[in-house]
């Protein structure tokens, strides 16, 4: 099956999942060049919509994703990367997963877990 980059203007959503725990780490996007670079290097490479360029996960933080398997959904328009997350954090806010807020019945949110790193020290922001 081929990946259908045409449905969403040249990009497909990509879910990164920890290959060992099954935890969903993050959602990002790829274009054809990002997928090709990921296949060539074994490192998760995404397309940044805000910076309009390719970026290798961990290029600033050192928290790379080693890709163990790539799956495509039945429509060919979404990818699942099963990865080894280096450094323990996928989220730029310092948490292991970008999905570290749980919505409660009252509409409030609860933060799950603790940050793995301080983003100010890593990114200088």
Buried (B, 14 or more C-beta within 10 A) or exposed (E): EEBBBEEEEEBBBBBBBBBEEEBBBBEBBBBEEBBEBBEEEBBBBBBEEEEEEBBBBBEEBEBBBBBBEBEBBEEBBBBBBBBEBBBEBBBBEBBBBBBBEEEEEEEEEEEEEEBBBEBEEBEEE
